[in-house]
Amino acid sequence: QAQLVQSGAEVKTPGASVKVSCKASDFIFTKYFIHWVRQAPGQGLEWMGWINPNSGDTKSAEKFQGRVSMTRDTSINTAYMELRSLTPDDTAFYYCASWGYYGSGSFYNYWGQGPLVTVSS
Amino acid sequence: EIVLTQSPGTLSLSPGERATLSCRASQSVSSNYLAWYQQKAGQAPRLLIYGASSRATGIPDRFSGSGSGTDFTLTINRLEPEDFAVYYCQQYGSSPVTFGQGTKVEI
């Protein structure tokens, strides 16, 4: 069973950066895009962007452009999301996820556990 | 950007009743690439429906999705106690990917 396992909860001060990892297991890492989705406590889901682990190409939501970096290390099947210049409004659960269609037409959908990043002075 | 508007915000029902959740898109969803998720407190979203009407693996048949273009519906027949949760729609056919704001189904 494919899994995405993320790093643990973090507490950061305003202005700092956070880097969240997402390790894929039983999953052909370079074949499927990894998306990043965040959710402020008690709020809805917000898509942040994706990375193509094969090429390293990325696309981020306009809201996060210039402040987010998505990278990967194919040798350890791990994707990373770094968010800079944190403010308390960035306090949220940060999920990595992967979804899409296999060539056969069936659909895959995997989510990490979504660690909480707390930004507070 | 495709804006997804879910209604109602909260649905108060009893076990055994039917829930009807709506998701309206600001423009047509490409290839009906519309998914529904269930989320419970402290958990990651769980996929229920993809492609507007296809049930994900292991999802009970009391969950069904319908619709096309800009109007989509998730129906839950005969609500079970474990179905009380928040439900989100998501379109994944156009960039950026967008989610609805959620519908809470409560007892």
Interface residues (C-beta under 8 A of the other chain):
Chain A: H35 V37 G44 L45 E46 W47 K59 A61 E62 Y95 A97 W99 G100 F107 N109 W111 G112 Q113 G114
Chain B: A35 Y37 A44 P45 L47 Y50 G51 S54 A56 Y88 Q90 Y92 S95 P96 V97 T98 F99 G100 Q101 G102
